[in-house]
Amino acid sequence: MPAAQVGSIESVKLIVSLDKEYTEPQAIILTGPIKEIVFPNADLKRLKPETAYFAKVTYTLKRKQESLPAEMTFSTTAMQYVGAPLPPSAFTKADSPSIDLYPAWAQDGKTLFFSSNATDESQQVFEIFSKRTDRLGQTNKITSSMSKSSDTKPSAGPGAETVTYLSSRIGVFNIWSVKTGESQNKAPMQLTQFESLPIHWISCAKDGKKIIYCREKLASKRKGNSTDLAIWMLNVSDGVNTLLEVEGTQVKVSPDGEKILYVSDKQGSLDIWMYDLSKSSVSSLVVDPNVIDTDPTWSKDGNSIIYSSNKTGNFDLWIMNIREDKKRPLTNSLADERYPDCNPVTNEVVYCSDETDIWKLHKIVLPEEQ
């Protein structure tokens, strides 16, 4: 098309398919004149290596005229890894039909908590389970859901031999906790009593003094389609809830209890930010308008973060050294890998993978030098 018309392009639509009938197409709409398209884009699933594809491109001008589709074919090359991926291993049974989600390490690094519907795989009712990492490898059920309620998103604490989690047993997701030691009273305790505006994410500080959580806002205080939630701090000793000065989701307290990782879409895409509690200051860590970066967690020393990113088309795990601002991939597969949590004692990272089309827990081990 004439160069003068390039600036008049409002959007470009790209459709990719494995067959020329486009029976199962992948489509993406890019705003404005496009000079270059880099595959795979954030809105496209990863293309298969060494495969022939069919593609159609159309564009719409600002005066609402649409072009005729231009068709082409192309072939992908062999997959090239951005970095050497770490070998994963199964953490929960791959042949079980249960869905296992939201891993959370205990403070001693010997037990992992997670949410699962293993009691009844036919129902979307989840309970909190624990799995030992010693030679016994024992799995125990920690909570018992009531009726159609669910217990989910565990966080170790506050303090040792306690796990905190979200439960909808009174109708709205609130914070509950239960003792996990063999000689402990296993009766759950309700820590918040909200009757509306549910809580979505929690993270306990290692010192047992505070719990950071994300709660829905009143409809009148929401900004458009933003997924950001109000971030609060619960003082465990007196039950006082304090609204912090930031909004976001997927909170994670640092090992020293002074910083909070969170995810926010305030710049248009899901990005990873950090809030310093002592300074009440905010800093961006992983920000890319064309990529979804989410599910952040801390390394055991607090110098790095592990997170999920669809930078390569589907969600893989990445690690970033905060001080050096260096990022590299940890996994590279056609499965989605989400919700990592790093052992506070060792370099083990447990995460969720849909490699078998059912979310299961997998594990990788970070090298000593990160």
Buried (B, 14 or more C-beta within 10 A) or exposed (E): EEEEEEEBBBBBBBBBBBEEEBEEBBEBEBEEBBEEEEBBBBBBBBBEEEEEBBBBBBBBBEEEEEBEEEEEEEEBEEEEEEEEBBEBEBBBEEEBEBBBBBBBBBBEBEBBBBBBBBBEEEEEBBBBBBBBBEEEEEBEEBBEBEEEBBBBBBBBBBBBBBBBBBBBBBEBBBBBBBBBEEEEEEEBEEBBEBEEBBBBBBBBBBEBBBBBBBBBBEEEEBEEEBBBBBBBBBEBEEEEBEEBEBBBBBBBBBBEBBBBBBBBBBEEBBBBBBBEBEEEEBEEBBBBEEBBBBBBBBBBEBBBBBBBBBBBBBBBBBBBBBEEEEBEBBBBBEBBBBBBBBBBEBBBBBBBBBBEEBBBBBBBBBEEEB
